Amino acid sequence: MWFEYPARELVHALKYSGWTAAAVPMAEAMARHIGADLRAADLLVPIPLGRRRRRERGHNQAEELALSLGDRIGVPVSTGALVRSRDTRTQTALHPAERLANVA
């Protein structure tokens, strides 16, 4: 999706405003557009948030989205398969190469 209205507003509502219900229309759109490709997956694994960011937001938006998408396409979700070993700085203002370096 292009990161413009309404996708941008849904992402921000999910990430920053605690509106976890925003994961539902996002997952529905993902299921429509790429669900057939994802149905072959064995597992969906959301990337965990760092402790500080999880505490600030009260939820992990990637987990909310993965759970909603998994329900729609029939693929199980593992919320404990990955562990974040360190907090990283926010990536909102970083360029692609800087984002890669930030999570390396």
N, C-alpha and C positions, 0 to 999 in steps of 0.2 A: 504494500500500500504506500501511496505517497503520504509523507508525514505532514499532512495539512488537515484542515477541518473535514470531517469530524474525528479522524483518527488521532490527531495530535491531542485533542481535548480528552478523548477516551484514555489515551496513554497517561496523560498528566493526572486525570482523575483517579486512575488506578494506582499510580505510583505515589503521588503526593497528597491526595485528598482522602485516602482511605476508602474510596468507593470501589470495593472489591467486586460489586455487581457489574462493573464495566468489563470484567473479564468475560462475561457471557456473550455480549455481541461481538467482542473481538474474537473469541474462540469460534463463534458461529461463522464469521467471515473467513477465518483461517480454514475451517473445515470445508467450506464451500470451494475455496480456491486451491488449497494444497492438501486437503484431507485424503484424497486418493493416494497420493505419494506417501503420506505419513502412515497409512494403515499397514504398510509393510514393515514398519518399525516394531521392534520387540518391546521398546520401552521409551517413554519420554522422561527426560531428566532435567528439571529446572536448575539453573545456576543459583546457588545460595547467596544470600546477602551477607555482608559482614555483620557482626554482632551490633555494632553501634547503629548502623543504618536500619537493621531489622527492628531495633528498639525504637528508633525515631519514627518509623513508618507503621509499626505494629503488624506488618505482614510482608510477605515476599511476593511482589507482583508477578514474577516469573512462575512461581509455584501456583498462584491463583489461576493464571492463564493456562498452564500445563494441565492442571486438574480439570478445568472446564473443557479444554480441547480433548483431553484423553477420554472424558465421558462421551463426547460427541463422535469420536472416531473409533472407539473401542480399543484403545491402546492403554495399557497400564502406565501409571506414573510412579516413579520412585523419588520421594522427597528427601531421602537420606543417603542417596548414592554418592553424592559429592559433599565435601566439607571445605569451606573457605578457610584457608590457613592464615590469612592476614586481611586486614581491612585495606582497601585501596581508595584512592581519592576519587571523587565524582568524575564521571567522564563527559558530562554534559557540554563542556566547552572545549573538549579535546578533538584534534583531527584524527583520522583513522590510524595513522602510524603511532601517534601518541597513545591512543587507546590500547593498541597492541602492547606497547611497552609498559603501560600501566598495569596490565594483568599478566605480564610475562612471569 
